[in-house]
Amino acid sequence: MTLCGVQAAGTTTVASTLLGTLREDARSRQEFFSRTGIAP
């Protein structure tokens, strides 16, 4: 879904891409997310 020029109060948009080991290895991905405090 793509929206251009849309703004709503109190919202945030986050785009992400996983490459390499983080994309292929669930264990490494979970470790990365837990260490950085990012919710998958």
mmCIF file of the C-alpha atoms, coordinates in Angstrom:
data_MODEL
# 
_entry.id   MODEL 
# 
loop_
_atom_site.group_PDB 
_atom_site.id 
_atom_site.type_symbol 
_atom_site.label_atom_id 
_atom_site.label_alt_id 
_atom_site.label_comp_id 
_atom_site.label_asym_id 
_atom_site.label_entity_id 
_atom_site.label_seq_id 
_atom_site.pdbx_PDB_ins_code 
_atom_site.Cartn_x 
_atom_site.Cartn_y 
_atom_site.Cartn_z 
_atom_site.occupancy 
_atom_site.B_iso_or_equiv 
_atom_site.pdbx_formal_charge 
_atom_site.auth_seq_id 
_atom_site.auth_comp_id 
_atom_site.auth_asym_id 
_atom_site.auth_atom_id 
_atom_site.pdbx_PDB_model_num 
ATOM 1  C CA . MET A 1 1  ? 0.000  0.000   0.000  1.00 0.00 ? 1  MET A CA 1 
ATOM 2  C CA . THR A 1 2  ? 1.356  3.418   -0.889 1.00 0.00 ? 2  THR A CA 1 
ATOM 3  C CA . LEU A 1 3  ? 0.001  6.744   0.293  1.00 0.00 ? 3  LEU A CA 1 
ATOM 4  C CA . CYS A 1 4  ? 1.523  10.044  -0.759 1.00 0.00 ? 4  CYS A CA 1 
ATOM 5  C CA . GLY A 1 5  ? 1.016  13.236  1.210  1.00 0.00 ? 5  GLY A CA 1 
ATOM 6  C CA . VAL A 1 6  ? -1.194 11.617  3.861  1.00 0.00 ? 6  VAL A CA 1 
ATOM 7  C CA . GLN A 1 7  ? -0.715 12.848  7.401  1.00 0.00 ? 7  GLN A CA 1 
ATOM 8  C CA . ALA A 1 8  ? -2.654 11.775  10.468 1.00 0.00 ? 8  ALA A CA 1 
ATOM 9  C CA . ALA A 1 9  ? -2.160 13.149  13.957 1.00 0.00 ? 9  ALA A CA 1 
ATOM 10 C CA . GLY A 1 10 ? -0.293 10.875  16.347 1.00 0.00 ? 10 GLY A CA 1 
ATOM 11 C CA . THR A 1 11 ? 0.881  8.353   13.758 1.00 0.00 ? 11 THR A CA 1 
ATOM 12 C CA . THR A 1 12 ? 4.289  7.154   12.659 1.00 0.00 ? 12 THR A CA 1 
ATOM 13 C CA . THR A 1 13 ? 5.328  5.293   9.527  1.00 0.00 ? 13 THR A CA 1 
ATOM 14 C CA . VAL A 1 14 ? 8.245  2.869   9.577  1.00 0.00 ? 14 VAL A CA 1 
ATOM 15 C CA . ALA A 1 15 ? 9.664  1.040   6.564  1.00 0.00 ? 15 ALA A CA 1 
ATOM 16 C CA . SER A 1 16 ? 12.217 -1.724  6.973  1.00 0.00 ? 16 SER A CA 1 
ATOM 17 C CA . THR A 1 17 ? 14.151 -4.273  4.956  1.00 0.00 ? 17 THR A CA 1 
ATOM 18 C CA . LEU A 1 18 ? 16.073 -7.254  6.248  1.00 0.00 ? 18 LEU A CA 1 
ATOM 19 C CA . LEU A 1 19 ? 19.059 -8.464  4.251  1.00 0.00 ? 19 LEU A CA 1 
ATOM 20 C CA . GLY A 1 20 ? 21.574 -11.254 4.562  1.00 0.00 ? 20 GLY A CA 1 
ATOM 21 C CA . THR A 1 21 ? 21.682 -13.200 7.824  1.00 0.00 ? 21 THR A CA 1 
ATOM 22 C CA . LEU A 1 22 ? 18.872 -11.208 9.429  1.00 0.00 ? 22 LEU A CA 1 
ATOM 23 C CA . ARG A 1 23 ? 16.566 -12.197 6.602  1.00 0.00 ? 23 ARG A CA 1 
ATOM 24 C CA . GLU A 1 24 ? 17.603 -15.850 6.460  1.00 0.00 ? 24 GLU A CA 1 
ATOM 25 C CA . ASP A 1 25 ? 18.223 -16.793 10.107 1.00 0.00 ? 25 ASP A CA 1 
ATOM 26 C CA . ALA A 1 26 ? 15.294 -16.388 12.519 1.00 0.00 ? 26 ALA A CA 1 
ATOM 27 C CA . ARG A 1 27 ? 17.563 -16.802 15.551 1.00 0.00 ? 27 ARG A CA 1 
ATOM 28 C CA . SER A 1 28 ? 19.887 -13.979 14.481 1.00 0.00 ? 28 SER A CA 1 
ATOM 29 C CA . ARG A 1 29 ? 16.887 -11.817 13.604 1.00 0.00 ? 29 ARG A CA 1 
ATOM 30 C CA . GLN A 1 30 ? 15.312 -12.346 17.043 1.00 0.00 ? 30 GLN A CA 1 
ATOM 31 C CA . GLU A 1 31 ? 18.627 -11.553 18.764 1.00 0.00 ? 31 GLU A CA 1 
ATOM 32 C CA . PHE A 1 32 ? 18.948 -8.334  16.752 1.00 0.00 ? 32 PHE A CA 1 
ATOM 33 C CA . PHE A 1 33 ? 15.407 -7.239  17.596 1.00 0.00 ? 33 PHE A CA 1 
ATOM 34 C CA . SER A 1 34 ? 15.803 -8.009  21.305 1.00 0.00 ? 34 SER A CA 1 
ATOM 35 C CA . ARG A 1 35 ? 19.145 -6.181  21.571 1.00 0.00 ? 35 ARG A CA 1 
ATOM 36 C CA . THR A 1 36 ? 17.899 -3.088  19.740 1.00 0.00 ? 36 THR A CA 1 
ATOM 37 C CA . GLY A 1 37 ? 14.516 -2.971  21.476 1.00 0.00 ? 37 GLY A CA 1 
ATOM 38 C CA . ILE A 1 38 ? 12.655 -3.138  18.176 1.00 0.00 ? 38 ILE A CA 1 
ATOM 39 C CA . ALA A 1 39 ? 9.424  -5.131  18.047 1.00 0.00 ? 39 ALA A CA 1 
ATOM 40 C CA . PRO A 1 40 ? 9.292  -7.361  14.950 1.00 0.00 ? 40 PRO A CA 1 
# 
